[in-house]
Amino acid sequence: MFHANQDIRCLSRFSPCGCFSSRPTGVHNPTVQPLSMEKLERRCKRLNGLFGRLRWPAIYHFQAFGQAHKLPFHAKQPAKDLLGLSTPVLEYLSGFFDGDGCVSPAAGLSGCILTVSQSSDHGEALLLFSQTFGGSITKANRGRGPTKPMIQWRVYGKAARQAASELAIASVAKKAQLLISTSWPACRSMQEELSLTLKTLKRNPEPFGNFSCSWSFIAGFFDAEGHIHVPPQGNQIRLRMVQRDAEVLHVINDFLNQACPDQGIAIRQHGPYSWVTATRNSTCRFILERLLTAGLLVKRRSAQLVLEMTACNHALTRTMLAGLVGNQSRYTRLDTDGCSRSRDILKIRGSLRYYSLQGRLEKVSLLQSHLAERVQNHELSNAAARCLALRGDIRSLLRSGATVR
């Protein structure tokens, strides 16, 4: 394990322009030249390697609804009377469990355990699971590099059977697994057989009966597996939901195509994964408005932000949205300057197409040269921005108590 201060001193030698200097931070060095793309990529690779070895400091709280909750968390009161729960709440929880839930045999095959994991800074859904079905919320993973610390809701025994029975009513992807959990046998040989069946269903989910869908179910599923994207060019919104199990996505796709007036919704597949996308701006706004009404929790603030977006606050919305989501795309996402460069390149390409159709070869040649220069500068600037973001995040984690493994 390395000493944190040594790493910070080493990192301080990376300058914002993507250069490496032995001078103290903040001292201008006119002899330093911008790095080439090859050197920037090598630098990003080294920073990524260091970042991947960082272990986040231990967490003792999780965030939900703007408050910090101490870990481990146990509901102050037993689970509510499930018969008194509203249908929308159960549909929301079923949708979320279909996205991120897991049914596993308990130790010794004495029964089943239901678990759901989420980032520690977005524990709203897990708090609702705990308050509805009982169980506890505990630390799952400490966090490493770009992966934030995770927390997990878990319930077992009688409470797990009751929860599985209710969740199975509206479930699509995990209905078969939940029904197995509700009627776990006492016979050892049957327990072993059903344990193998659960493993098979995780790899190859099977359709189970007819399914209905609702906005509450989609709100839960979107909170678990949804993604809101604001492209760098233009005042646009894109929505996407990804899953290995295509069955649940087909159910959602059919529902949305019937419910949305402008549609623009499609389902696609690549390898083991499938995804539903909405690409038409009016449709995306319609869906987000319905999901907010239906009880969207985890991505509620993100949805509100993009619904308030205009051409004037597009850059600010992208910046604020980046602070609400995970780190999966943090180091490839364009910053404000990158968005501006991207729009300029798009305009040049549009002009290039126009003059090509007009047959104005001299203008085309000039634009091609101009475009190549802009693209090269764009790629270099993006690489330098990635290095700067990585360096900043590494230093921030080290200062907060992270350790290098």
C-alpha positions as CSV (number, residue, x, y, z in Angstrom):
1,M,0.0,0.0,0.0
2,F,1.4,3.4,-1.0
3,H,1.4,6.6,1.1
4,A,-1.3,9.0,0.0
5,N,0.8,12.1,0.2
6,Q,3.4,10.7,-2.2
7,D,0.7,10.0,-4.8
8,I,-0.6,13.6,-4.4
9,R,2.8,15.1,-4.9
10,C,3.3,12.9,-8.0
11,L,-0.1,13.9,-9.4
12,S,0.5,17.6,-8.9
13,R,3.1,17.4,-11.6
14,F,0.4,17.0,-14.3
15,S,-0.5,20.4,-15.7
16,P,-4.1,21.2,-16.9
17,C,-2.9,21.5,-20.5
18,G,-1.9,17.9,-20.5
19,C,1.8,18.6,-19.9
20,F,4.2,17.2,-17.2
21,S,6.2,19.6,-15.2
22,S,8.6,19.5,-12.3
23,R,7.6,23.1,-11.4
24,P,5.1,23.7,-8.5
25,T,1.5,23.9,-9.4
26,G,0.4,27.4,-10.5
27,V,3.9,28.5,-11.8
28,H,3.8,29.3,-15.5
29,N,6.4,27.6,-17.7
30,P,6.5,29.1,-21.2
31,T,8.9,26.3,-22.4
32,V,6.3,23.5,-21.8
33,Q,4.7,22.4,-25.1
34,P,1.3,20.6,-25.4
35,L,1.6,16.9,-25.5
36,S,0.9,14.8,-28.6
37,M,-2.1,12.5,-28.8
38,E,0.1,9.5,-28.3
39,K,1.6,10.9,-25.1
40,L,-1.8,12.0,-23.8
41,E,-3.2,8.5,-24.3
42,R,-0.3,7.0,-22.5
43,R,-0.8,9.5,-19.7
44,C,-4.6,8.7,-19.5
45,K,-3.7,5.0,-19.4
46,R,-1.4,5.4,-16.5
47,L,-3.9,7.6,-14.6
48,N,-6.6,5.0,-15.3
49,G,-4.3,2.3,-13.9
50,L,-3.7,4.3,-10.7
51,F,-7.4,5.2,-10.4
52,G,-8.4,1.5,-10.7
53,R,-6.2,0.7,-7.7
54,L,-7.7,3.3,-5.4
55,R,-10.0,2.0,-2.7
56,W,-12.6,4.4,-1.5
57,P,-12.7,5.3,2.3
58,A,-15.1,3.2,4.3
59,I,-18.7,4.5,4.4
60,Y,-21.0,4.6,7.4
61,H,-24.0,6.4,5.9
62,F,-26.0,6.4,2.7
63,Q,-28.0,9.2,1.1
64,A,-31.7,9.1,0.4
65,F,-34.2,11.9,0.0
66,G,-31.6,14.5,0.8
67,Q,-30.7,12.9,4.2
68,A,-27.9,10.7,5.5
69,H,-29.0,7.4,7.0
70,K,-26.7,5.4,9.3
71,L,-25.5,2.0,8.2
72,P,-26.5,-0.7,8.8
73,F,-30.1,0.5,8.5
74,H,-33.1,-1.3,9.9
75,A,-36.7,-0.1,9.5
76,K,-37.9,1.4,12.8
77,Q,-41.1,-0.5,12.5
78,P,-42.0,-3.9,11.1
79,A,-43.0,-4.1,7.5
80,K,-46.3,-2.5,6.7
81,D,-49.5,-4.6,6.3
82,L,-49.0,-5.6,2.6
83,L,-52.7,-5.8,2.0
84,G,-52.9,-2.0,2.7
85,L,-50.2,-1.1,0.2
86,S,-51.2,0.8,-2.9
87,T,-51.0,-1.0,-6.2
88,P,-48.7,1.7,-7.7
89,V,-46.1,1.2,-4.9
90,L,-46.0,-2.5,-5.4
91,E,-45.8,-2.1,-9.2
92,Y,-42.9,0.4,-8.8
93,L,-41.0,-2.1,-6.5
94,S,-41.7,-5.0,-8.9
95,G,-40.3,-3.0,-11.8
96,F,-37.2,-2.0,-9.8
97,F,-36.6,-5.6,-8.6
98,D,-37.0,-6.8,-12.2
99,G,-34.1,-4.4,-13.1
100,D,-31.7,-4.8,-10.1
101,G,-33.1,-7.4,-7.8
102,C,-31.7,-10.9,-7.1
103,V,-33.2,-14.1,-5.7
104,S,-30.6,-16.4,-4.2
105,P,-30.6,-19.6,-2.0
106,A,-29.7,-18.9,1.6
107,A,-26.8,-20.6,3.2
108,G,-27.7,-24.3,3.9
109,L,-30.5,-24.0,1.3
110,S,-32.9,-23.2,4.2
111,G,-34.8,-20.7,2.1
112,C,-34.2,-17.7,-0.3
113,I,-32.8,-14.3,0.2
114,L,-34.0,-11.2,-1.8
115,T,-31.4,-8.5,-2.4
116,V,-31.2,-5.2,-4.3
117,S,-28.0,-3.2,-4.6
118,Q,-27.6,0.5,-5.4
119,S,-25.0,3.3,-5.2
120,S,-24.7,4.7,-1.7
121,D,-25.5,8.2,-2.8
122,H,-28.9,7.0,-4.3
123,G,-30.6,4.9,-1.6
124,E,-34.2,6.1,-2.2
125,A,-35.5,2.8,-3.7
126,L,-33.7,0.7,-1.1
127,L,-35.3,2.7,1.7
128,L,-38.7,2.1,0.2
129,F,-38.0,-1.7,0.0
130,S,-37.0,-1.7,3.6
131,Q,-39.9,0.3,4.8
132,T,-42.3,-1.9,2.8
133,F,-41.0,-5.4,3.4
134,G,-38.6,-5.0,6.3
135,G,-35.1,-6.4,6.1
136,S,-31.9,-4.3,6.4
137,I,-29.7,-2.0,4.3
138,T,-26.0,-2.7,4.7
139,K,-22.7,-2.0,3.0
140,A,-22.1,-4.1,-0.1
141,N,-18.9,-2.9,-1.8
142,R,-16.5,-0.3,-0.5
143,G,-15.9,1.3,-3.9
144,R,-12.9,1.2,-6.1
145,G,-11.6,3.6,-8.7
146,P,-14.6,5.0,-10.8
147,T,-17.0,2.6,-9.1
148,K,-18.8,4.2,-6.2
149,P,-19.5,2.5,-2.9
150,M,-22.5,0.2,-3.0
151,I,-25.2,-0.6,-0.5
152,Q,-27.6,-3.5,-0.4
153,W,-31.1,-4.2,0.8
154,R,-31.6,-7.8,1.9
155,V,-34.5,-9.8,3.4
156,Y,-34.8,-13.5,4.3
157,G,-37.0,-15.9,6.1
158,K,-40.8,-15.3,6.4
159,A,-40.4,-11.7,5.4
160,A,-38.6,-12.7,2.2
161,R,-41.5,-15.1,1.3
162,Q,-44.1,-12.4,1.9
163,A,-42.1,-9.9,-0.2
164,A,-41.6,-12.4,-3.0
165,S,-45.3,-13.2,-3.1
166,E,-46.2,-9.5,-3.6
167,L,-43.4,-8.7,-6.0
168,A,-44.3,-11.7,-8.2
169,I,-47.8,-10.3,-8.9
170,A,-46.5,-7.5,-11.2
171,S,-43.0,-9.0,-12.0
172,V,-42.0,-9.9,-15.6
173,A,-38.3,-10.8,-15.7
174,K,-38.1,-12.4,-12.3
175,K,-41.6,-13.8,-11.7
176,A,-40.5,-17.4,-12.0
177,Q,-37.7,-16.9,-9.5
178,L,-39.9,-15.1,-7.0
179,L,-42.6,-17.8,-7.2
180,I,-39.9,-20.4,-6.4
181,S,-38.9,-18.3,-3.4
182,T,-42.5,-18.2,-2.1
183,S,-42.9,-22.0,-2.0
184,W,-39.4,-23.2,-0.9
185,P,-39.6,-26.9,0.0
186,A,-38.4,-28.6,3.2
187,C,-37.1,-31.7,1.3
188,R,-33.3,-31.5,0.8
189,S,-33.2,-33.0,-2.6
190,M,-35.9,-30.6,-3.9
191,Q,-34.0,-27.7,-2.3
192,E,-30.9,-28.7,-4.3
193,E,-33.0,-29.1,-7.5
194,L,-34.6,-25.6,-7.1
195,S,-31.2,-24.1,-6.3
196,L,-30.0,-25.3,-9.7
197,T,-33.2,-24.0,-11.3
198,L,-32.6,-20.5,-9.9
199,K,-29.1,-20.5,-11.4
200,T,-30.5,-21.6,-14.8
201,L,-33.2,-18.9,-14.7
202,K,-30.6,-16.2,-13.9
203,R,-28.7,-17.1,-17.1
204,N,-31.8,-17.9,-19.3
205,P,-35.0,-16.3,-18.0
206,E,-38.1,-17.9,-19.2
207,P,-41.5,-16.2,-19.9
208,F,-44.1,-17.0,-17.3
209,G,-47.7,-16.3,-18.2
210,N,-49.2,-13.1,-19.5
211,F,-47.9,-9.8,-18.4
212,S,-49.5,-6.4,-18.0
213,C,-47.5,-3.2,-17.7
214,S,-48.1,0.2,-16.1
215,W,-46.4,3.6,-15.7
216,S,-45.5,2.7,-12.1
217,F,-43.8,-0.5,-13.1
218,I,-41.8,1.3,-15.8
219,A,-40.9,4.1,-13.3
220,G,-39.3,1.4,-11.0
221,F,-37.6,-0.3,-13.9
222,F,-36.3,3.0,-15.3
223,D,-34.9,3.9,-11.9
224,A,-33.0,0.7,-11.9
225,E,-31.9,0.3,-15.5
226,G,-32.8,3.6,-17.3
227,H,-30.5,6.3,-18.7
228,I,-31.2,9.9,-19.6
229,H,-28.9,11.3,-22.2
230,V,-28.6,15.0,-23.4
231,P,-26.5,15.0,-26.6
232,P,-23.8,17.7,-26.9
233,Q,-25.4,19.1,-30.1
234,G,-28.8,20.7,-29.7
235,N,-31.6,20.8,-27.2
236,Q,-32.4,17.1,-27.4
237,I,-33.2,14.3,-24.9
238,R,-32.6,10.5,-25.4
239,L,-33.9,7.8,-23.1
240,R,-32.7,4.2,-22.9
241,M,-33.4,1.0,-20.8
242,V,-31.0,-1.9,-21.0
243,Q,-31.4,-5.5,-19.9
244,R,-30.2,-9.0,-20.6
245,D,-33.7,-10.3,-20.5
246,A,-35.4,-9.2,-23.7
247,E,-38.9,-10.3,-22.5
248,V,-39.4,-7.5,-20.0
249,L,-38.2,-4.9,-22.6
250,H,-40.7,-6.2,-25.2
251,V,-43.5,-5.7,-22.6
252,I,-42.3,-2.2,-21.9
253,N,-41.8,-1.4,-25.6
254,D,-45.3,-2.6,-26.5
255,F,-46.8,-0.5,-23.7
256,L,-44.9,2.7,-24.6
257,N,-45.7,2.4,-28.3
258,Q,-49.4,2.3,-27.4
259,A,-49.3,5.0,-24.7
260,C,-47.0,7.6,-26.5
261,P,-48.7,9.7,-29.1
262,D,-45.6,10.5,-31.2
263,Q,-43.8,7.2,-30.5
264,G,-40.2,7.1,-31.9
265,I,-39.6,4.1,-29.7
266,A,-37.7,1.0,-30.7
267,I,-36.1,-2.1,-29.2
268,R,-32.7,-3.3,-30.3
269,Q,-30.3,-6.1,-29.5
270,H,-26.6,-6.5,-29.5
271,G,-25.0,-9.7,-28.2
272,P,-26.6,-10.8,-24.9
273,Y,-28.1,-7.3,-24.2
274,S,-31.3,-5.6,-25.5
275,W,-32.4,-2.1,-25.0
276,V,-35.5,0.1,-25.5
277,T,-34.7,3.6,-26.8
278,A,-36.8,6.7,-27.2
279,T,-35.2,9.2,-29.6
280,R,-38.0,11.7,-30.4
281,N,-37.9,14.8,-28.1
282,S,-41.6,15.1,-27.6
283,T,-41.9,11.4,-26.8
284,C,-39.0,11.6,-24.3
285,R,-40.6,14.5,-22.5
286,F,-44.0,12.7,-22.5
287,I,-42.4,9.6,-20.9
288,L,-40.5,11.5,-18.3
289,E,-43.6,13.5,-17.3
290,R,-45.6,10.3,-16.8
291,L,-42.7,8.6,-14.9
292,L,-42.5,11.5,-12.5
293,T,-46.3,11.3,-11.9
294,A,-45.9,7.5,-11.4
295,G,-43.4,7.8,-8.6
296,L,-39.9,8.1,-10.1
297,L,-37.5,8.3,-7.2
298,V,-33.8,7.7,-8.0
299,K,-33.7,9.6,-11.2
300,R,-36.4,12.1,-10.2
301,R,-34.0,15.2,-10.1
302,S,-32.4,14.2,-13.4
303,A,-35.8,14.0,-15.1
304,Q,-36.8,17.4,-13.7
305,L,-33.6,18.9,-14.9
306,V,-34.0,17.8,-18.5
307,L,-37.6,18.8,-18.6
308,E,-36.6,22.3,-17.6
309,M,-33.9,22.4,-20.3
310,T,-33.9,25.1,-23.0
311,A,-31.4,26.1,-25.7
312,C,-30.1,28.7,-23.3
313,N,-29.3,26.4,-20.4
314,H,-28.3,23.3,-22.4
315,A,-24.6,23.3,-21.3
316,L,-25.6,24.0,-17.6
317,T,-28.1,21.1,-17.7
318,R,-25.5,18.7,-19.1
319,T,-23.1,19.7,-16.3
320,M,-25.7,19.4,-13.5
321,L,-26.9,16.1,-15.0
322,A,-23.3,14.7,-14.9
323,G,-23.2,15.4,-11.2
324,L,-26.3,13.2,-10.6
325,V,-25.3,10.1,-12.4
326,G,-22.6,7.4,-12.1
327,N,-19.1,7.5,-13.4
328,Q,-19.6,5.1,-16.3
329,S,-19.3,7.9,-18.9
330,R,-17.6,10.6,-16.9
331,Y,-14.3,10.4,-18.7
332,T,-15.7,10.3,-22.2
333,R,-18.5,12.9,-21.7
334,L,-17.8,16.2,-23.4
335,D,-17.4,19.3,-21.2
336,T,-18.8,22.7,-22.2
337,D,-15.9,23.6,-24.4
338,G,-16.1,20.1,-26.0
339,C,-19.8,20.6,-26.8
340,S,-19.0,23.9,-28.5
341,R,-16.2,22.3,-30.6
342,S,-18.5,19.4,-31.5
343,R,-21.2,21.8,-32.7
344,D,-18.6,23.7,-34.8
345,I,-17.4,20.5,-36.4
346,L,-21.0,19.5,-37.2
347,K,-21.6,22.8,-38.9
348,I,-18.4,22.4,-41.0
349,R,-19.5,18.9,-42.1
350,G,-22.9,20.3,-43.1
351,S,-21.2,23.0,-45.2
352,L,-18.9,20.4,-46.7
353,R,-21.9,18.3,-47.8
354,Y,-23.6,21.3,-49.3
355,Y,-20.6,22.5,-51.4
356,S,-19.9,18.9,-52.5
357,L,-23.4,18.7,-54.0
358,Q,-22.8,22.1,-55.6
359,G,-19.6,20.9,-57.2
360,R,-17.5,23.7,-55.7
361,L,-14.2,21.7,-55.4
362,E,-12.0,24.6,-54.2
363,K,-14.4,25.3,-51.3
364,V,-14.6,21.6,-50.6
365,S,-10.8,21.3,-50.4
366,L,-10.6,24.3,-48.1
367,L,-13.3,22.9,-45.8
368,Q,-11.7,19.5,-45.7
369,S,-8.4,20.9,-44.5
370,H,-10.3,23.1,-42.0
371,L,-12.3,20.1,-40.8
372,A,-9.2,17.9,-40.3
373,E,-7.6,20.6,-38.2
374,R,-10.7,21.1,-36.0
375,V,-11.1,17.3,-35.5
376,Q,-7.5,16.9,-34.5
377,N,-7.7,19.8,-32.0
378,H,-11.0,18.4,-30.7
379,E,-9.4,15.0,-30.0
380,L,-6.4,16.5,-28.4
381,S,-8.5,18.8,-26.2
382,N,-10.8,15.9,-25.1
383,A,-7.8,13.7,-24.2
384,A,-6.3,16.6,-22.1
385,A,-9.7,17.1,-20.4
386,R,-9.8,13.3,-19.6
387,C,-6.4,13.5,-18.0
388,L,-7.3,16.6,-16.0
389,A,-10.6,15.0,-14.8
390,L,-8.8,11.7,-13.8
391,R,-6.1,13.6,-11.9
392,G,-8.7,15.7,-10.1
393,D,-10.7,12.7,-9.0
394,I,-7.7,10.7,-7.9
395,R,-6.4,13.6,-5.8
396,S,-9.9,14.2,-4.3
397,L,-10.2,10.5,-3.3
398,L,-6.7,10.4,-1.8
399,R,-7.5,13.5,0.3
400,S,-10.7,11.9,1.5
401,G,-8.9,8.9,2.9
402,A,-8.7,6.5,-0.1
403,T,-5.8,4.1,-0.2
404,V,-3.8,2.7,-3.2
405,R,-3.6,-1.0,-3.4
